[in-house]
Amino acid sequence: FISAGENIQPESIEQALKRLPGVEEVCVLAVTDMEYGQVPIALLKLSAEEIYSKEQLEATVRSALGGLCVPSRWLKLPEQDSGLKYRKKDLIRSLDTLRDLF
């Protein structure tokens, strides 16, 4: 997707976050933004023993990929049956029902 005229790859953001211990699953989506066109948001599933602050997650992405790649919102991935893949279309439709991480 394009944010502030730059090409942003959600997969790159996902890979940067997956390197953190305890990040079990991550999905990055693009949402419409009045100022930038589109911005990333991140949906995460963390293991019970890992706790990260919003600042720690933002710093991880910023240091790996730069400021435009930092998600504007952090949400909890919904519970799902083991082995099933998340469908981004379904997640986008359910954004209003998902809980914020912070």
N, C-alpha and C positions, 0 to 999 in steps of 0.2 A: 504494500500500500504506500501512498505518498503522504508525507507529513511535512509541512512547511517547505515543500518543493524537493524533499529528499526521499529516496527510496528506502523504505524500512522493511526488513525481512523478519516477520514474526518468529520464524524458526531460529534465527540467530539469538533473539532474546530468550527464547525457550532454552536453548543450549547453554547460555550463560547462567541461567537460574538453575538448571539441572545439575550443574557442577557443585552446587552447595550441598553439604551433607543434610540429609533429612528432607530434601525436596523430592517427594515421591512422584508427583505428576505436575505438569504445568501446561497451560494452554494460553497463548497470547492472541488476542483479537484486536481488530481495528474498529474504532467507533468514531462517529462524526464529531468534529470539533469546529466551532465557528471561527476560531483564530487560525488553526493549523490545517484544516481540511479533514484530516483523520489523525487520531492518536492511539497508541497502544494501551490496552488494559491487560492485566495478567490475572489468571485464575490458577490458584495453587492448591495442592494437597500436600501438607507437611506431615511428617511423622510426629507422633505424640511427644517425643522427647526433644524435638528441635523447636526453638523459639527464635524468631528473627524480628527485628524492628523494621518498620517501614524504611527507615533511613539506611539500614544495612542492605536491604534488598535493592533500594535505589542506587546505592553506592556500587553494588556488584554490577548492575547493568551499565551504569555511567562509566565505570572504569573499563569495562570490556568493549562497549559499543558507542558511547557518547550520550549526551543529554537528550537528544530527540528520541532515543530508544527507551527512555525510562517510562514505564507505564504510569498513566495518570490515575489509575485506580487499581486496587488490589482486592480480589475477591476469593472466597473459598470455593473450590471445585465441589460440586454436589457429589454425594455418595452415589456409587454406581456398582453394578454387579461386576465381580472380578473377571478380568479378561476382556471386557468390552471396551471399545474405543469411544472417546468422546467425539461427537460430531459438532463441529464449530457452528453449523447452522442452528442446531438445537440449543447450544449455549447462548448464542446471540438472542434467540427468541426468549430465553428465560432470564436474561440479565436483571430484570426488575425484581426477580424473586430470590436472587442470590445474595448471600451475606458478605459484607465487607470484612476483610481480614483485620483492618485497623479502624 
